[in-house]
Amino acid sequence: MKLKKIFSVALVVALAGSLLAACSDKNNEGGASSSASKAPEASSPAASSPAAESSAAPENQDPKEFRFTLASEPPSLDPGLMTDAQSSIVASGLFDGLTRLNAAGVPQPAIAKDWTISDDGKTYTFNLRDDAKWSNGDPITAQDVEFSWKRVLAKETVADYAYMLFYLENGEEYNAGKVDASQVGVKATGDFALEVKLKSATPYFDSLLAHYSYWPVHKASVEGKPDWAADKSTMVTSGPFTLAEWAHGDKLVLTKNPNYYNAANVSFDKATISLVEDETTVYNLFETDKIDWIGAQAGSVPSDLVPSLVAAGKAEIVPSASTYYYVFNTTQKPFDNVKIRKAFSMAIDRQAIIDNVTKANQTPAHALVPPSISGLDGKSFREMYPDADYIKENVEEAKTLLAEGLKESGLAKFPETTLLYNTSEGHKAIAEAIIDMWRKNLGVELKLSNQEWGTFLETRDAQQFGIARAGWGADINHAINFSYDLIHPKSGNNDGKYNNPEVGKALDDSLAAPDDKTRLDLIAKAEKIAMADDMAVLPIYYYTTVTMIKPGFTDVVSDYAGHLDWAFGKKE
């Protein structure tokens, strides 16, 4: 999902000489592999799941509040239309899916209490919990699920994540207007029984069910009401909390949902989410006990303070399955030319950016899939398919490619171009450092432009940029989530509109592959073409996240993807 990352003010000034002369090859070191997405036993919900039902949980006696910040207002809290981490952090407290991922990224039963899978892996039969209710007391039914999935797929919904449901039989065809809704492979066969037919066997389908594009919505509240998720008075939700207050531009307040089937395991009575953009202000709020958490897309520790806070044991750096990169607008000059794209990527020094700007032990990125995404047999995807040879940081070669690219494009000189980023001092510092490298190494001048998060997303979606900042965090622990989503021609999140039919075919073939190894081979093939041959995007680094938490809180963590996992946290 799209990430919003904030860093601190401090930095650009000191970047002079060491940042400007990048010319060495860089190797990426693979990180530790985390557990592969694995189908849980259909009849045995994991007892360790945060969503697992347990009557043994102690009853809360005192009001317990969890407080954190977001840098901007969630652009949408409609699960069918959400695309970014800011929205999903809030919505993870408001909604549930058929499954829910734990902090390690492993799917656990949620609204679906169990399911069976046909021998060919293409038909799932779900039994939903009969005690799962909407916040207004209505039961959550299989009909709600069928309605919600077809709503996301319907062309008129214009959901960026519609492609996430192309796994369903005829899902893509319905989205394209080639078949009607009755032919989509999801059908309520009873109030709490759901049959799902897939286009091909998809071993990670139970992980996909935890993604917000698959979350059910309350039909009566949604149908014909496009703004239903913009105000607390019209929101009917399904998760551990309900939306008690939404003071736009100021804060959101969530309170415990008494109708939630697993309310016994929800410790917090209240969560207060303040909207604060300036990271120094966020840090001061933490220091003065106004908030309880910083990090993982929910506030940022100022970069210049990270080394000392980590050394003092007050902050922690953890890896996350996320990638920071720039998007080229491949539909227009100058970045429709692959040699120019390669020149820009080869002319920056990623390690210098990490050492001097971000300062949180990130890893230089030479591709899209981060080191912590799983592969097979205990190895990470990156260990199986190293990206060491995808990009050479070489200024002299970059100069040559730029000259050749401009000539091929019929350009006498590099045209006026803008680098767009969403407002934050951290993004600004990175962008200024990179623009300085391009100025010194390539002799080109780019303008900087920043926009508030919601406006930025709209501008980038509308292709109104030359080059733009981007970040992508894992929705599921699988490489397909960084390849199909970001470089497939049909993906709504392919913001640069990169389009290579060979890449599209390899990714399409991966979805129908007969086994996991073939599937990963095809994904790796697509990624290598997109990066090594086409330089579809400009990867910069694989994220880490820096977190701080007040004493007395447990089970509030940065999850495997670098997102705040808070809904089942506890306070002493």
Buried (B, 14 or more C-beta within 10 A) or exposed (E): BBBBBBBBBBBBEEBEEEBBEBBEEBEBEBBEBBEBBBBBEBEEBBEEBBBBBEEEBEEBEEEBEBBBBBBBBBBBBBBBBBBBBBBBBBBBBBBBBBBBBBBEBBBBBBBBBBBEBEEEBBBBBBBBBEBBBBBEEBBBBBBBBBBBBBBBBBEEBEBBBBBBBBBBBBBBBBBEEEBEBEEBBBBBEEBBBBBBBBBBBBBBBBBBBBBBBBBBBBBBBBEEEEEBBBEBEEBBBBBBBBBBEBEEEEBBBBBBBEBBBBBBBBBBBBBBBBBBBBBBBBBBBBEEEBBBBBBBBBBBBBBBBBBEBBEEEBBBBBBBBBBBBBBBBBEBBBBBBBBBBBBBBBBBBBBBBBBBBBBBBBBBBBBBBBBBBBBBEEBBBBBBBBBBEBBBBBBEBBBBBBBBBBEEBEBEEBEEBEBBBBBBBBBBBBBBBBBBBBBBBBEBEBEEBBBEBBBBBEBBEEBEBBBBBBBBBBBBBBBBBBBBBBBBBBBBBBBBBBBBEEBBBBBBBBBEBEEBEEBBBBBBBBBBBBBBBBBBBBBBBBBBBBBBBBEEBEBBBBBBBBBBBBBBBBBE
